[in-house]
Amino acid sequence: MQSSKASWLLWIVVFAPLIIFSPAAEAVKRENFKTCEQSGFCKRNRAFADATSSNVPGVSAYRLDSSSIKHSTGQLRATILKIVAGSEIVRLPFNITLYKSGVARVTIDEEKRRNGEIELRHGSKARKERYDEADSWALVDEPSIDESTTFSEQTQDGITTITYGDSLRNAIKIRHHPFSIEFARDGDEQVVFNRQGLLNIEQWRPKIEAESSEENSTDVDSNEDESTWWEESFGGNTDSKPKGPESVAVDISFPGYQHVFGIPEHTGPLSLRETR
């Protein structure tokens, strides 16, 4: 009797997982999930990454306005300038906040949208500013700014260096042009923001309603595909975009590390893979 029970238990342990998970694997309908080629923001940013990789090193649309740098207890504020087609300048407020935990939080906004200086299509009542409320639901408590830390800021040869924390062990080096941020601890570089120059903040722009193909060819940059700027369709559904394109792409490097672990957006290994 005991031997019979043991055999049944062994059978359940070995085969039950196969029975449970096999139908789930077969039930996945891949056609219900967008590929990068079918997603407007992904396709645009992949194309941007390809174009940037082929550019001359050091050429970037983003630069820090050196004259805008200001700092107070535990914070540095400045403005990043993005140069777009036609010599238009997009102002992007930039902020670094230092916390008691040693964490440095970097935020980049869009000045026109933050100030409500845009017009949405079709009289939309959607909020004009960019979404900036993740901390209200992602954090239990607002982190404490390190007001007691020594904040030393120096600018030389287009580089601003900040040292802070216990015994000034932490350092942040901001390169003005091309714009990038290097984070170091005890002299060792740990994280680099925008090392490859793949930062891409899609700014607000008005939709130009061309009345003819001739006007369309003169008013719109022929190198840009607007097909997914204002609406996007998939699976029989169409989503309207009254604010136009507004995605943000960044590249973050971890010098000296072979693996970076985290929770991927889709099913995949915990050792995160390169997205480009």
Summary of the structure (lengths in Angstrom):
residues: 276
radius of gyration: 24.4
end to end distance: 59.4
largest distance: 87.8
contacts: 617
relative contact order: 0.13
helix: 26%
strand: 29%
